[in-house]
Amino acid sequence: MRRGLLPISLLLLALAACTHHPAPSDATVATLATAIDHTVAAMAESPIPPRLRDAQADKLAWRLAGDASSTLPPAAMQARANALAKRLAAATGDPAPRMLVWLAAHVDTLDDGQRELLTGLSLQAEQDLGGPAPPPSLQ
């Protein structure tokens, strides 16, 4: 009887460890694509090809699924994005991503889609860096 419990226990443990991320809605992807277009235009950059823009919007929408950090106050979003931009630049030796820096610099004037975009880019940066930064008290 005990032998039968071990595989069942392991299966239940594995199932409990799995997290299901809900698929992003088409509306979220469309909002992010529009936000990318508006931000690129505001930055006076050349437009991103629609296929590339849509792929980036889809990727960011998956990152945002189940994340609540887009509800942060603007000052907290700005501080987080600026810290991530500095960490990315230091880790890679390349300049920080321009869109992340631009959005952080204009956080008070962003529309809802651009706030979502800033959150998605911040989540992307955290993943690229291997996780969020430790709290200031531990740095």
N, C-alpha and C positions, 0 to 999 in steps of 0.2 A: 504494500500500500504506500509506503514511504517513497519508493522509487517513482511512482506515478505522480506524486506531488511536486517533485523537483522540476520536471519539465513544465508542468502547468504553472508553477510559481515563476519560473524564468520567463515564460511567455507573457504572463500578466505584468511582470516587471518591465519587459521590453515594450509592451503596449502602453504602459503608463508613461514611459520615457518619451514616447513618440508624441510630437506636437503637430497638430494639424493647423496649417495656416490657410485661412479662407482665401479663395481666389479673389483677386481684385476685380472690382466692377468695371465694366466698359466705360462708365461715366468717370471713374477715377483716372483711368488711362487717358481718356480724352481731355480731362482737366489738366493733367500733367503735360500732355502734348501742347495744349494751348499755352500753358505757363512757360514752357520751354521757348515757344515761338515769341511770346511777349518779352521774355527776358533777353533773348538773343537780340531782338530789335532794340530794346532799351539800352543794351550794351553797345549798340552800333556795330555788331558783328555781322558777318555774312550768314544768311539763313542756313539752317541745318537741313540736309535732304530729308524729305518726309519719312522715308523708310528707316533711316538712322534715328530720327527723332522719335518715331513710334516705338522702335525697339528700346530706346532709352526710357521712354515713358512707361512702357510695360515692365521693364526691369525695376524701375523705381517704385511702381505701383505694388509689385510683389513685396518689396522691402517694407512698404508702408502698411501692408495688410496686418492688422492686429497691433500696430504701434500707436501709442497715444502721445508721442512727444510733439506732435504738431499743435497740441493744446498749450504748449509752454508760452509764457509771456514773451513778447518780442525781445526784451533785453536778454532773457535767458537763451532764446534761440540764437541771438547774435553772438553772445559769449561762447556758446557751444560751437557754432560754426567757425568763429575766429580761432578758437583753440585747436579745432580739428585741422583747419587750413595750415596753421603753424606746424602742427605735428606732422602732417603729410609732407610739407616742404622740407622739414628736417629729416624725415625718414627716407625720402626719395632723392633729395638733392635737387629736385625740380621745383619750379614755382608752384604755388598752391593753385588748385583749379579755379580759373577765373570766374566761372559762374557762381561757385560757392562763395567766393570772396565778394562778388558784386551783390549777391542776394543778402549776405550778412551786412554789408555796408548800407543797404537800403531797406532794412527790415521794417522800419516804421511806415513805409509807403507800399509795401507788398500787398497784393490782393490774396484772397484765400488760396487760389491755385499756386501762386508763387510761394506762399508759406508751406504748402504741401511739398512743393519742389525743393525748398530749402531743407525741410525735414528729411526727404528722401535722399538728397545729396549728403546730408550729415550722416545718415545711417550707412550709406555706401562708404563714406570716408572711415567711419568706425570699423566697418568690416575689413576694409583694406588695411587698416592699422592693427587688426587683430583684436579689436574690442574697444569699449569706451575708455576714456582717460580715467585714471584714478582720481578720487576727490582731492581737492587742493591740500587738505590736511595730510595726505599720504605722499605728496609729490616731493 
